[in-house]
Amino acid sequence: MTIKPHYAFDCIRADEVAECWEGVPKDLYTKIWSKIVPHQRPFPNIEHSGPHDHIGHENLASYWDFFTPSEQELLNNLARKNV
């Protein structure tokens, strides 16, 4: 069975989930910072663009396969509570 990411993960980065959302368990927080954040590209130079130009840049959905099905389910539950 394939678990699709919550629509919020098309816009939000994994590090934002780890740092800003309530209820993220320590083991998931640690995995995000050790396994996903190192792969995320930094934001491009935004001097000539606005913040809306970068919505979805390196979003969590792009890294969905890094998570186990149980972690995906947990993330979707967290999204329903935090969005």
Rosetta blueprint (number, residue, H / E / L):
1 M L
2 T L
3 I L
4 K L
5 P L
6 H L
7 Y H
8 A H
9 F H
10 D H
11 C L
12 I L
13 R E
14 A H
15 D H
16 E H
17 V H
18 A H
19 E H
20 C H
21 W L
22 E L
23 G L
24 V L
25 P L
26 K H
27 D H
28 L H
29 Y H
30 T H
31 K H
32 I H
33 W H
34 S H
35 K H
36 I H
37 V H
38 P H
39 H H
40 Q L
41 R L
42 P L
43 F L
44 P L
45 N L
46 I L
47 E L
48 H L
49 S L
50 G L
51 P H
52 H H
53 D H
54 H H
55 I L
56 G L
57 H L
58 E L
59 N E
60 L H
61 A H
62 S H
63 Y H
64 W H
65 D H
66 F H
67 F L
68 T L
69 P H
70 S H
71 E H
72 Q H
73 E H
74 L H
75 L H
76 N H
77 N H
78 L H
79 A H
80 R H
81 K H
82 N H
83 V L
